[in-house]
Amino acid sequence: MNSIFTPQPARHSTPQPHFDMTTVLEAMRPPTPMHSDTEGMESVENLDALPSIRATKIVGTLGPASIPKIRELIIAGLNCFRLNFSHVTDQSQQTPIINEIRAQSANLNIPISILGDLCGPKIRCNDFAPLPSITLVPDTTVILKKSDGPGSEGIITTKIGTIIQQLQPGNRVLLDDGNIKLIALESVKPGGDEVACKVVVGGVLKPRKGINVPDLMLDIPALTEKDKADARFMFQSRLDYVALSFVQRKQDVLELIDLFNEERKAADKIEEEDGLEEGWRPKIISKIEKPQALEEIDEIIDVSDGIMVARGDLGVEVSLERVPVIQKMLIRKANLAEKPVITATQMLESMISSPVPTRAEVSDVANAVFDGTDAVMLSAECAVGEYPIETVKMMGSICHNAEQGAVFTSTAPLEFDPKHQLKGISTMARPIADASVAAAAEANAGAIITFTTSGAMAVYVSKRRPNRRIIAVTPTLSIYRRLPLLYGVYPILSTFMKINSRHKLIPKKSKENNAASSSSPTLDFSHAHTSGHGGHSLKNTDSIYAQTERDILAYSENLKSISGENVDLIRKGDVAVFVSGNYPLAGLNHTLKMTYFGDAIKSERRRHLWDTAFEWVSHLKH
């Protein structure tokens, strides 16, 4: 912005600025009554007319159909890319894909999360010989055998012997996603390498089909050697989330945490890496797909960073009619623990080959939204389907419409358990989040704006499901990339703060004077933008509020240019609730402030004009 004064010929050796005092005095005048009772009410009444932005997030699986369309998928509304490592044999082939996601996210200025999905131990039958498949007839007997060789008529072989050794008479054995059902009878011979089974539901069994044993807690670790190698690659690639398959007990999750901790120790330079918060590691999403996990679900959620309702395998191992209630239970438990939850599997399955979904699929997606899920996931629809872009748009439209109808659904209020307090987070954060949501509702605020260096305050506010947008302003790149998975949260990477190599927010002056120790974190404005309204640097909380407003306005303009729709995160003049928890700046530490959005920019400009007026008077005296 051009300055309001230009250099003029001077009578003294020092040039004097020329001022248009009418402009100066006009700008210094108190604000027009934009916030008078009448106009304030008008702003509140018109708030509902503000085009709404979808709050439920979309996770999409990359595959042959979607890898060439990463940019288009982001524009269509995808919030998180899932990389399925089940069929990955060469990890290096994933690097260009990860780089492309990061590049397109940066180019579009839209935050995107990346989720790496570990394969987990897959129990499958071997090939068959001499025929390519066998037919299982009900009420006949078949042998389940541990062997590296192929099966044959009446014999099914598998390389994983643990399943054979643990089977007891009466245990169910499900093949091919539950389409074929066997009942274990007895071991054929000592040593437990063969078990006779009765065929209850028959059919044609093709090679490499899955074997499920829902009645057993299998003595198999969730992390295979392949998974460990893939998890290390995900850590080194700085993925935001890692999905852990085959979780049966909390120890499975702790094993992956230990692996990441080992990686941290080995990567001695990670503490100096820009953009990572202190103690960074990929956040672990436990896939709930085994009935044994349901028996220990509270403990699993407690040690996980989030969960996925993996309805595919879950529907095989528990009766299908139980899955909807289990889904609601899992989503509720995750929300009570204040952790993200993803609902997955066959949500818009028909769109693999059809440009429109079925009515039942639409209702399924909407019900996940009504249940309170943070995100819904697309698998084959996005990875190998004929209409990946259309599928994402349809998913977004269903979620958006479901959110508008949430008033017609009634759910019991959440009573958050203090034992689930996020580790290392101030005990005052929750009450502040409660207050911010209540204040935003009573004042009909346009948005709740959170300052966060850990992401915790954004999580707390999100889990209280305010009917308001949650704008999360963070100086930390890793937090910025992780927050897009949360319901209703729109992350903005601060243009005026950053975390230094020790993960502390340290002011430029303190760094130069060595006045701040690493144990007293404060704010770094060393690369701050100037305000554009007089060139003042950011040196107090008022300046921070002003620059935050500019960042939000700039982000809204970016959304408009990309979407072609007139969408604002919040409008000037709307009530804004600013909130922060344990923040490394006294003026923002444990703070809740209500104001009108845009006031901070106006106040800063008035202060600058007062400063220039005093400067003008000072020049006149000389």
C-alpha positions as CSV (number, residue, x, y, z in Angstrom):
1,M,0.0,0.0,0.0
2,N,1.3,3.4,-0.9
3,S,2.3,5.7,1.9
4,I,-0.1,8.6,2.7
5,F,2.7,11.1,2.4
6,T,5.4,11.8,-0.2
7,P,8.8,13.6,0.3
8,Q,8.7,17.3,-0.4
9,P,11.4,20.0,-0.8
10,A,12.7,20.8,2.6
11,R,13.7,24.1,4.3
12,H,16.1,22.2,6.5
13,S,18.8,19.7,5.8
14,T,16.4,16.9,6.9
15,P,13.5,16.3,4.5
16,Q,10.0,16.8,6.0
17,P,7.0,14.7,5.2
18,H,3.9,16.3,3.8
19,F,0.5,15.2,5.2
20,D,-3.0,15.5,4.1
21,M,-4.4,16.3,7.5
22,T,-7.9,15.7,6.4
23,T,-7.1,12.2,5.6
24,V,-5.2,11.7,8.8
25,L,-7.9,13.2,11.0
26,E,-10.6,11.2,9.2
27,A,-8.7,8.0,9.7
28,M,-8.1,8.8,13.4
29,R,-11.8,9.4,14.0
30,P,-13.5,6.7,16.1
31,P,-15.0,3.9,14.0
32,T,-18.4,4.4,12.4
33,P,-21.1,2.6,14.4
34,M,-20.7,-0.6,12.4
35,H,-21.2,-2.4,15.7
36,S,-24.2,-0.5,16.8
37,D,-27.2,-2.5,18.0
38,T,-29.0,-2.1,14.7
39,E,-26.1,-3.1,12.4
40,G,-24.8,-5.7,14.8
41,M,-28.1,-7.4,14.7
42,E,-28.2,-7.2,10.9
43,S,-24.7,-8.8,10.8
44,V,-26.0,-11.6,13.1
45,E,-29.1,-12.1,11.1
46,N,-27.2,-12.3,7.8
47,L,-24.7,-14.7,9.2
48,D,-26.8,-17.7,8.1
49,A,-26.6,-16.3,4.5
50,L,-22.9,-16.7,4.5
51,P,-22.1,-19.6,2.1
52,S,-21.3,-22.6,4.3
53,I,-18.1,-24.6,4.0
54,R,-18.1,-28.3,4.5
55,A,-16.9,-29.3,8.0
56,T,-16.6,-33.1,7.6
57,K,-13.2,-34.0,6.0
58,I,-12.6,-36.4,3.1
59,V,-9.8,-38.9,2.9
60,G,-9.0,-40.3,-0.5
61,T,-6.9,-43.3,-1.5
62,L,-4.4,-42.7,-4.3
63,G,-4.1,-45.3,-7.0
64,P,-3.7,-45.6,-10.8
65,A,-6.9,-43.6,-11.4
66,S,-6.0,-40.7,-9.1
67,I,-2.2,-40.3,-9.0
68,P,-2.3,-38.2,-12.2
69,K,-5.1,-36.0,-10.7
70,I,-3.7,-34.9,-7.4
71,R,-4.2,-31.2,-8.1
72,E,-7.7,-31.7,-9.3
73,L,-8.6,-33.8,-6.2
74,I,-7.4,-31.1,-3.9
75,I,-9.5,-28.5,-5.8
76,A,-12.5,-30.9,-5.7
77,G,-12.2,-30.9,-1.9
78,L,-10.0,-33.8,-0.8
79,N,-8.4,-33.0,2.6
80,C,-6.1,-36.1,3.2
81,F,-4.4,-38.5,0.8
82,R,-4.2,-42.1,1.8
83,L,-1.2,-44.1,0.5
84,N,-2.0,-47.8,0.7
85,F,1.3,-49.7,1.3
86,S,-0.3,-53.2,1.0
87,H,1.0,-53.6,-2.5
88,V,4.1,-51.4,-2.3
89,T,7.3,-53.3,-2.8
90,D,9.5,-50.4,-3.8
91,Q,9.1,-47.5,-1.3
92,S,11.1,-45.1,-3.4
93,Q,8.3,-45.1,-5.9
94,Q,6.2,-43.3,-3.3
95,T,8.6,-40.4,-2.9
96,P,7.6,-38.6,-6.1
97,I,3.9,-39.0,-5.1
98,I,4.5,-37.5,-1.7
99,N,6.5,-34.7,-3.2
100,E,3.8,-34.0,-5.7
101,I,1.1,-33.8,-2.9
102,R,3.3,-31.4,-0.9
103,A,4.1,-29.3,-4.0
104,Q,0.4,-29.0,-5.1
105,S,-0.6,-28.2,-1.5
106,A,1.9,-25.4,-1.3
107,N,1.1,-24.1,-4.8
108,L,-2.6,-23.9,-4.1
109,N,-2.0,-22.7,-0.5
110,I,-4.4,-25.4,0.8
111,P,-3.3,-27.6,3.7
112,I,-3.3,-31.3,3.0
113,S,-2.6,-34.3,5.2
114,I,-1.0,-37.5,4.1
115,L,-1.9,-40.8,5.7
116,G,0.3,-43.9,5.2
117,D,-1.6,-47.2,5.6
118,L,0.4,-50.2,6.8
119,C,-0.5,-53.6,5.4
120,G,-0.5,-55.6,8.6
121,P,-0.3,-59.4,8.6
122,K,-2.5,-60.8,5.9
123,I,-3.6,-64.4,6.4
124,R,-4.3,-65.8,3.0
125,C,-4.7,-69.2,1.4
126,N,-2.1,-70.3,-1.1
127,D,-2.6,-71.1,-4.7
128,F,-4.2,-74.3,-5.9
129,A,-3.0,-77.1,-8.2
130,P,-3.7,-78.5,-10.6
131,L,-6.9,-76.4,-10.9
132,P,-6.8,-72.6,-10.3
133,S,-9.6,-72.9,-7.7
134,I,-11.5,-75.4,-5.7
135,T,-15.2,-75.8,-4.8
136,L,-16.3,-76.2,-1.2
137,V,-19.6,-78.0,-0.7
138,P,-21.7,-77.6,2.4
139,D,-21.6,-80.4,5.0
140,T,-18.4,-81.8,3.6
141,T,-15.0,-81.8,5.4
142,V,-11.9,-79.9,4.2
143,I,-8.4,-79.8,5.6
144,L,-6.7,-76.5,6.6
145,K,-3.0,-77.1,6.5
146,K,0.2,-75.1,7.2
147,S,2.4,-75.3,4.1
148,D,4.3,-73.2,1.6
149,G,2.9,-75.4,-1.2
150,P,-0.3,-75.1,-3.2
151,G,-3.7,-76.5,-2.0
152,S,-5.8,-79.0,-3.9
153,E,-9.3,-80.4,-3.9
154,G,-10.3,-80.8,-0.2
155,I,-7.1,-79.2,1.1
156,I,-6.5,-75.5,1.8
157,T,-2.9,-74.4,2.6
158,T,-1.6,-71.3,4.2
159,K,1.9,-70.1,5.1
160,I,0.9,-68.7,8.5
161,G,0.9,-71.7,10.9
162,T,-0.2,-69.7,14.0
163,I,-3.8,-69.8,12.9
164,I,-3.7,-73.6,12.6
165,Q,-2.0,-74.1,16.0
166,Q,-4.5,-71.8,17.8
167,L,-7.7,-73.2,16.3
168,Q,-10.0,-75.0,18.7
169,P,-13.0,-77.2,17.9
170,G,-16.0,-74.9,17.2
171,N,-14.0,-71.9,16.1
172,R,-15.2,-70.2,12.9
173,V,-13.0,-69.9,9.9
174,L,-14.1,-67.3,7.3
175,L,-12.7,-67.3,3.8
176,D,-13.0,-64.7,1.0
177,D,-14.3,-61.8,3.0
178,G,-16.8,-64.1,4.8
179,N,-18.4,-65.5,1.7
180,I,-17.3,-69.0,2.7
181,K,-17.7,-70.3,6.3
182,L,-16.0,-73.2,8.0
183,I,-16.2,-74.6,11.5
184,A,-13.0,-76.2,13.0
185,L,-13.5,-79.8,14.1
186,E,-10.2,-81.2,15.4
187,S,-6.5,-81.5,14.6
188,V,-5.8,-84.2,12.0
189,K,-2.4,-85.1,13.5
190,P,-0.2,-84.2,16.5
191,G,1.9,-81.0,16.0
192,G,-1.1,-78.9,15.0
193,D,-0.1,-78.4,11.3
194,E,-3.5,-79.6,10.0
195,V,-7.1,-79.1,11.2
196,A,-10.2,-80.7,9.8
197,C,-13.1,-78.2,9.2
198,K,-16.7,-78.6,8.3
199,V,-18.0,-76.5,5.4
200,V,-21.0,-74.5,6.6
201,V,-21.4,-72.1,3.7
202,G,-19.7,-73.3,0.5
203,G,-18.6,-71.7,-2.7
204,V,-15.7,-71.4,-5.2
205,L,-12.4,-70.5,-3.4
206,K,-9.9,-68.8,-5.5
207,P,-6.2,-68.4,-4.7
208,R,-4.8,-65.8,-2.3
209,K,-8.2,-65.1,-0.6
210,G,-8.2,-63.9,3.0
211,I,-8.7,-66.1,6.0
212,N,-10.4,-64.7,9.1
213,V,-10.8,-66.3,12.5
214,P,-13.0,-64.0,14.5
215,D,-13.1,-66.2,17.6
216,L,-9.4,-66.0,18.4
217,M,-7.0,-63.4,19.7
218,L,-4.2,-64.4,17.3
219,D,-0.7,-64.6,18.6
220,I,0.6,-62.5,15.7
221,P,2.2,-59.1,16.0
222,A,0.4,-56.2,14.2
223,L,3.7,-55.1,12.7
224,T,5.3,-57.4,10.2
225,E,8.9,-56.9,9.0
226,K,7.5,-55.2,5.9
227,D,5.4,-53.0,8.0
228,K,8.4,-51.9,10.1
229,A,10.3,-51.0,7.0
230,D,7.3,-49.1,5.6
231,A,6.8,-47.3,8.9
232,R,10.4,-46.1,8.9
233,F,10.0,-44.9,5.4
234,M,6.8,-43.0,6.5
235,F,8.7,-41.4,9.4
236,Q,11.6,-40.4,7.1
237,S,9.2,-39.0,4.6
238,R,7.5,-36.9,7.4
239,L,4.0,-38.3,6.7
240,D,1.4,-36.8,9.0
241,Y,-0.5,-40.0,9.9
242,V,0.2,-43.7,9.9
243,A,-2.7,-46.2,9.9
244,L,-1.9,-49.4,11.9
245,S,-3.7,-52.5,10.7
246,F,-4.7,-55.7,12.6
247,V,-4.8,-53.9,16.0
248,Q,-6.0,-56.4,18.7
249,R,-4.5,-54.9,21.8
250,K,-2.9,-51.7,23.0
251,Q,0.5,-53.3,22.9
252,D,0.3,-53.3,19.1
253,V,0.1,-49.5,19.1
254,L,2.9,-49.2,21.7
255,E,5.1,-51.3,19.5
256,L,4.7,-48.8,16.6
257,I,5.3,-45.8,19.0
258,D,8.5,-47.5,20.2
259,L,9.6,-47.9,16.5
260,F,9.1,-44.2,15.9
261,N,11.0,-43.3,19.1
262,E,13.9,-45.4,17.9
263,E,13.7,-43.5,14.6
264,R,13.8,-40.2,16.4
265,K,17.0,-41.2,18.3
266,A,18.6,-42.3,15.0
267,A,17.7,-39.1,13.3
268,D,19.8,-36.7,15.3
269,K,19.1,-33.8,13.0
270,I,15.3,-33.9,13.4
271,E,15.4,-31.4,16.3
272,E,16.9,-28.9,14.0
273,E,14.4,-29.5,11.1
274,D,12.2,-26.5,10.3
275,G,8.5,-26.9,10.7
276,L,8.4,-29.9,13.0
277,E,7.0,-29.4,16.5
278,E,8.9,-30.7,19.5
279,G,8.7,-34.5,19.9
280,W,7.3,-34.9,16.3
281,R,6.4,-38.3,15.0
282,P,3.6,-39.4,12.6
283,K,0.3,-39.6,14.5
284,I,-1.0,-43.2,14.8
285,I,-4.5,-44.0,13.5
286,S,-5.5,-47.5,14.9
287,K,-7.7,-49.4,12.4
288,I,-10.5,-51.1,14.4
289,E,-11.2,-54.2,12.3
290,K,-10.9,-57.1,14.7
291,P,-13.5,-58.0,17.3
292,Q,-10.7,-58.5,19.9
293,A,-10.0,-54.8,19.6
294,L,-13.5,-54.0,20.7
295,E,-12.9,-55.8,24.0
296,E,-9.9,-53.5,24.7
297,I,-11.1,-50.5,22.8
298,D,-10.7,-47.9,25.6
299,E,-7.1,-48.8,26.2
300,I,-6.4,-48.8,22.4
301,I,-7.9,-45.4,22.0
302,D,-6.0,-44.1,25.0
303,V,-2.6,-44.9,23.4
304,S,-3.6,-44.1,19.8
305,D,-3.7,-40.6,18.3
306,G,-7.0,-41.5,16.5
307,I,-9.0,-44.4,15.1
308,M,-10.4,-45.6,11.9
309,V,-13.7,-47.5,11.8
310,A,-12.5,-50.1,9.2
311,R,-15.9,-51.5,8.4
312,G,-14.7,-54.0,5.8
313,D,-12.8,-56.5,7.9
314,L,-14.9,-55.6,10.9
315,G,-18.0,-56.6,8.9
316,V,-16.4,-60.0,8.1
317,E,-15.4,-60.8,11.7
318,V,-18.6,-59.6,13.4
319,S,-22.1,-60.0,12.1
320,L,-22.9,-57.4,9.5
321,E,-26.0,-56.2,11.3
322,R,-23.9,-55.2,14.4
323,V,-21.6,-52.9,12.4
324,P,-23.8,-49.8,12.4
325,V,-24.1,-49.8,16.2
326,I,-20.4,-50.5,16.6
327,Q,-19.6,-47.6,14.3
328,K,-21.7,-45.3,16.5
329,M,-20.0,-46.6,19.6
330,L,-16.5,-46.2,18.2
331,I,-17.1,-42.6,16.9
332,R,-18.6,-41.6,20.2
333,K,-15.7,-43.1,22.2
334,A,-13.1,-41.3,19.9
335,N,-14.9,-38.0,20.3
336,L,-15.1,-38.5,24.1
337,A,-11.3,-39.1,24.1
338,E,-11.0,-35.9,21.9
339,K,-9.2,-37.8,19.1
340,P,-9.9,-37.8,15.3
341,V,-12.0,-40.7,13.9
342,I,-12.3,-41.7,10.2
343,T,-15.2,-43.8,8.9
344,A,-14.1,-46.1,6.0
345,T,-15.0,-48.8,3.6
346,Q,-17.5,-49.0,0.7
347,M,-19.0,-45.6,1.3
348,L,-19.6,-44.9,-2.4
349,E,-18.6,-48.2,-3.8
350,S,-20.9,-48.1,-6.8
351,M,-19.1,-45.0,-8.1
352,I,-16.1,-47.2,-9.0
353,S,-18.0,-47.7,-12.3
354,S,-21.1,-45.4,-12.0
355,P,-21.1,-41.5,-12.1
356,V,-23.8,-41.5,-9.3
357,P,-24.0,-43.4,-6.0
358,T,-26.9,-45.4,-4.8
359,R,-29.5,-43.9,-2.4
360,A,-28.3,-46.3,0.3
361,E,-24.7,-45.1,-0.1
362,V,-25.8,-41.5,0.3
363,S,-27.6,-42.4,3.5
364,D,-24.6,-44.3,4.7
365,V,-22.3,-41.3,4.3
366,A,-24.8,-38.9,5.8
367,N,-25.3,-41.2,8.8
368,A,-21.5,-41.2,9.5
369,V,-21.7,-37.4,9.6
370,F,-24.7,-37.6,12.0
371,D,-22.7,-40.0,14.1
372,G,-20.0,-37.3,14.6
373,T,-17.1,-38.6,12.4
374,D,-14.3,-36.3,11.7
375,A,-13.7,-37.7,8.2
376,V,-15.1,-40.2,5.7
377,M,-12.8,-42.2,3.5
378,L,-12.8,-43.2,-0.2
379,S,-10.9,-46.4,-1.2
380,A,-11.3,-48.1,-4.5
381,E,-13.7,-45.4,-5.6
382,C,-10.8,-43.0,-5.7
383,A,-7.9,-45.3,-6.3
384,V,-9.1,-47.3,-9.3
385,G,-12.6,-46.0,-10.1
386,E,-13.6,-44.3,-13.3
387,Y,-14.8,-41.1,-11.6
388,P,-12.4,-40.1,-8.8
389,I,-13.0,-36.4,-9.1
390,E,-16.8,-36.8,-9.3
391,T,-16.7,-39.1,-6.3
392,V,-14.9,-36.6,-4.2
393,K,-17.3,-33.9,-5.2
394,M,-20.3,-36.1,-4.5
395,M,-18.9,-37.1,-1.1
396,G,-18.4,-33.4,-0.2
397,S,-21.9,-32.6,-1.3
398,I,-23.4,-35.4,0.8
399,C,-21.4,-34.3,3.9
400,H,-22.3,-30.7,3.4
401,N,-26.0,-31.4,3.1
402,A,-25.9,-33.8,6.1
403,E,-24.3,-31.0,8.2
404,Q,-27.2,-28.7,7.3
405,G,-29.6,-31.3,8.6
406,A,-27.8,-32.1,11.8
407,V,-30.4,-30.1,13.7
408,F,-32.9,-32.9,13.0
409,T,-30.7,-35.5,14.6
410,S,-30.4,-35.9,18.4
411,T,-27.3,-37.3,20.1
412,A,-26.6,-37.5,23.8
413,P,-24.2,-34.7,24.9
414,L,-20.6,-35.6,25.4
415,E,-19.3,-35.6,28.9
416,F,-15.5,-35.4,28.5
417,D,-13.4,-37.6,30.8
418,P,-10.5,-35.8,32.5
419,K,-8.4,-38.9,32.2
420,H,-8.3,-38.4,28.4
421,Q,-6.6,-35.0,28.9
422,L,-4.1,-34.7,26.0
423,K,-0.6,-35.2,27.4
424,G,1.4,-32.0,28.1
425,I,-1.6,-29.7,27.6
426,S,-2.7,-27.2,30.2
427,T,-5.6,-28.1,32.4
428,M,-7.1,-24.7,31.6
429,A,-7.4,-25.5,27.9
430,R,-10.6,-27.5,28.2
431,P,-12.5,-24.8,30.2
432,I,-11.3,-22.2,27.7
433,A,-12.5,-24.4,24.8
434,D,-15.9,-24.8,26.5
435,A,-16.2,-21.1,27.1
436,S,-15.2,-20.2,23.5
437,V,-17.9,-22.5,22.1
438,A,-20.6,-21.2,24.4
439,A,-19.6,-17.6,23.7
440,A,-19.6,-18.1,19.9
441,A,-23.1,-19.7,20.1
442,E,-24.5,-16.9,22.3
443,A,-23.0,-14.1,20.1
444,N,-23.7,-15.9,16.9
445,A,-20.0,-15.5,16.0
446,G,-18.8,-16.0,12.5
447,A,-15.9,-18.1,13.6
448,I,-13.8,-19.3,16.5
449,I,-10.1,-18.4,15.8
450,T,-7.6,-20.5,17.7
451,F,-3.9,-19.8,18.1
452,T,-2.1,-23.1,18.5
453,T,1.5,-24.4,18.6
454,S,0.5,-28.0,19.4
455,G,-2.9,-28.4,17.7
456,A,-4.6,-29.2,21.1
457,M,-6.8,-26.2,21.3
458,A,-8.1,-26.8,17.8
459,V,-8.9,-30.4,18.7
460,Y,-10.7,-29.4,21.9
461,V,-12.8,-26.8,20.1
462,S,-13.5,-29.2,17.2
463,K,-14.7,-32.0,19.5
464,R,-17.3,-29.7,21.0
465,R,-18.8,-29.4,17.6
466,P,-19.6,-25.7,17.5
467,N,-21.9,-24.7,14.6
468,R,-19.1,-22.3,13.7
469,R,-16.0,-22.5,11.6
470,I,-12.8,-23.1,13.5
471,I,-9.8,-21.2,12.1
472,A,-6.6,-22.6,13.5
473,V,-3.6,-20.3,13.2
474,T,-0.3,-22.0,13.8
475,P,3.3,-21.2,13.2
476,T,4.2,-24.9,12.9
477,L,4.2,-26.6,9.5
478,S,3.7,-30.1,10.9
479,I,0.6,-29.0,12.8
480,Y,-0.7,-27.1,9.8
481,R,-0.5,-30.3,7.8
482,R,-2.1,-32.4,10.5
483,L,-5.1,-30.3,11.3
484,P,-7.0,-30.7,8.0
485,L,-8.3,-34.1,9.2
486,L,-10.3,-32.5,12.1
487,Y,-13.9,-31.7,11.7
488,G,-14.6,-28.0,11.1
489,V,-11.0,-26.9,11.3
490,Y,-9.5,-24.7,8.7
491,P,-5.7,-24.4,9.3
492,I,-3.8,-21.2,8.4
493,L,0.0,-21.2,8.5
494,S,1.0,-18.0,10.3
495,T,3.0,-15.5,8.1
496,F,4.5,-13.7,11.0
497,M,5.6,-16.4,13.5
498,K,7.7,-19.4,13.2
499,I,9.4,-22.0,15.4
500,N,13.1,-21.9,15.5
501,S,15.4,-25.0,15.3
502,R,14.9,-25.7,19.0
503,H,11.1,-25.6,18.6
504,K,10.8,-22.5,20.7
505,L,9.2,-19.2,19.7
506,I,12.0,-16.7,20.4
507,P,11.9,-13.0,19.6
508,K,14.6,-11.5,17.4
509,K,15.8,-9.1,20.0
510,S,16.1,-11.8,22.7
511,K,18.1,-14.0,20.3
512,E,20.5,-11.2,19.5
513,N,20.9,-10.2,23.2
514,N,20.9,-13.8,24.4
515,A,18.3,-12.7,26.9
516,A,16.0,-15.6,26.5
517,S,16.8,-19.1,27.5
518,S,15.5,-22.2,25.8
519,S,13.3,-22.9,28.8
520,S,11.4,-19.6,28.4
521,P,9.8,-19.8,24.9
522,T,8.6,-16.5,23.4
523,L,7.7,-15.2,20.0
524,D,9.9,-15.0,16.9
525,F,9.1,-12.0,14.7
526,S,12.5,-12.1,12.9
527,H,10.8,-12.9,9.6
528,A,7.6,-11.1,10.2
529,H,5.7,-9.3,7.5
530,T,5.4,-5.6,7.8
531,S,1.8,-4.5,8.2
532,G,1.3,-2.7,5.0
533,H,-0.2,0.1,7.0
534,G,2.8,2.1,7.8
535,G,5.4,-0.6,7.9
536,H,5.2,-1.4,11.6
537,S,6.7,-4.7,12.7
538,L,4.8,-7.1,14.8
539,K,5.7,-6.2,18.4
540,N,2.6,-6.7,20.5
541,T,-0.6,-8.7,20.6
542,D,-2.6,-6.1,18.8
543,S,-0.3,-6.4,15.9
544,I,-0.7,-10.2,16.0
545,Y,-4.5,-9.9,15.9
546,A,-4.2,-7.5,12.9
547,Q,-1.9,-9.7,11.0
548,T,-4.0,-12.8,11.8
549,E,-7.0,-11.0,10.3
550,R,-5.0,-10.3,7.1
551,D,-3.9,-13.9,6.9
552,I,-7.5,-15.1,7.2
553,L,-8.7,-12.6,4.6
554,A,-5.9,-13.6,2.2
555,Y,-6.8,-17.3,2.7
556,S,-10.5,-16.6,2.0
557,E,-9.5,-14.8,-1.2
558,N,-7.4,-17.8,-2.2
559,L,-10.3,-20.1,-1.7
560,K,-12.5,-17.9,-3.8
561,S,-10.0,-17.8,-6.7
562,I,-9.6,-21.6,-6.6
563,S,-13.3,-22.5,-6.1
564,G,-14.8,-19.7,-8.1
565,E,-17.4,-19.3,-5.3
566,N,-17.9,-16.3,-3.1
567,V,-16.9,-18.0,0.2
568,D,-15.4,-16.3,3.2
569,L,-14.1,-18.0,6.3
570,I,-15.5,-15.0,8.2
571,R,-16.7,-11.6,7.1
572,K,-15.5,-8.2,8.3
573,G,-17.9,-7.0,11.0
574,D,-18.9,-10.5,12.1
575,V,-18.3,-11.4,15.8
576,A,-15.0,-13.4,16.1
577,V,-13.9,-15.4,19.2
578,F,-10.2,-15.5,19.5
579,V,-8.9,-18.3,21.8
580,S,-5.6,-19.8,22.8
581,G,-4.4,-22.2,25.5
582,N,-0.8,-22.5,26.8
583,Y,0.7,-20.1,24.2
584,P,4.3,-18.9,24.3
585,L,3.4,-15.2,24.5
586,A,2.0,-13.6,27.6
587,G,-0.7,-11.6,25.8
588,L,-2.1,-14.8,24.1
589,N,-1.5,-17.2,26.9
590,H,-4.8,-18.8,28.1
591,T,-6.9,-16.2,26.4
592,L,-10.4,-15.8,25.2
593,K,-11.2,-12.5,23.4
594,M,-14.5,-11.5,21.6
595,T,-14.3,-8.8,19.0
596,Y,-15.6,-7.8,15.6
597,F,-13.5,-9.2,12.8
598,G,-11.5,-6.5,11.1
599,D,-11.3,-4.2,14.1
600,A,-7.7,-5.0,14.7
601,I,-6.6,-3.9,11.2
602,K,-8.5,-0.6,11.6
603,S,-7.1,0.0,15.1
604,E,-3.5,-0.6,13.8
605,R,-4.0,1.8,11.0
606,R,-5.4,4.4,13.4
607,R,-2.4,4.0,15.7
608,H,0.0,4.4,12.7
609,L,-1.8,7.5,11.6
610,W,-1.5,8.9,15.1
611,D,2.2,8.1,15.1
612,T,2.7,9.9,11.7
613,A,0.6,12.9,13.0
614,F,2.9,13.2,16.0
615,E,5.9,12.9,13.7
616,W,4.5,15.7,11.6
617,V,4.0,17.9,14.7
618,S,7.5,17.1,15.8
619,H,8.9,18.2,12.4
620,L,6.9,21.5,12.6
621,K,8.5,22.3,15.9
622,H,11.9,22.0,14.3
